């Protein structure tokens, strides 16, 4: 309220108190004064309510912002943790896949992975006539190594032979553990003749290998059977052919690499 | 107060509570279809335990491996609940066990631990407990 406004109010109040009530202006002035008072009261009330609403809205906004902030932080954390869990699962999955497809002792592909690769190779052969060969490798007299030096040494022999084979084969070849002391080599884009050369190299490399048992050196040899995948045969037939050639190598005195020939059946 | 004895399923952890001992155990993988339904029972049990008089210590024992996103959210809410209780001076502790062969579970437990000021131990187990 301004000073002039205040002064007017004071004058009106004293006028209404002092002047005779017979003045015709007295009654309307009294009513006007009352109406004015009511309006002032109402205005103050509206202002109070409006202010209260405003501060309430302000408070709500502040608490809403802090809630949203908290939820955002929580969400970011959930996302971060969830991502890490997924990462962990992915790595476990890879490890599981590796375990399912590789031999525990040697780390070479196992029979399952070899079979998968064989299926792929024979499919490539069927569709595009791409050649491939197999080499079946068996450590000679392995049972007597085991009997004489024990299983642990037998295992080291297998590990060492596996290491030599893995080092000797080419990038595109798959060298896996087929069974106990038996390894299978899958040689893509290789005919039986080239495979026989590689087989001979492997035989030689194994022959050069020395494994120490305590202070005693152990020498091992291996017999190898080679077979090229022929037009009409399934891969299991080619495995049989390689097995037959291996048997021949064994019969010929072991430490040999022999290729399968259809014309020369295995003498029984 | 009724204790929880929820057996593990392929996708949900075993949930086991011992009101008398103030012990709650969650064990296994957690990727349930309806995690709200599953964890709601846990919230209710914890809230009931914390409301009990006289106040008794609560130990949450975790042997959790994989958690899906909604289970992570539920676990964070459980830890929030425990943090609030701890702030009211309610004795709270968490022991998170992990297999020595899977160190990454420990790293994830660390992430959960980050915002908690109550005792939160991350413990290696050489073998899984019976």
Interface residues (C-beta under 8 A of the other chain):
Chain A: X74 X77 X78 X80 X81 X82 X84 X85 X88 X89 X91
Chain B: X66 X67 X68 X69 X72 X73 X76 X102 X104 X105 X107 X108 X111 X112 X114 X115
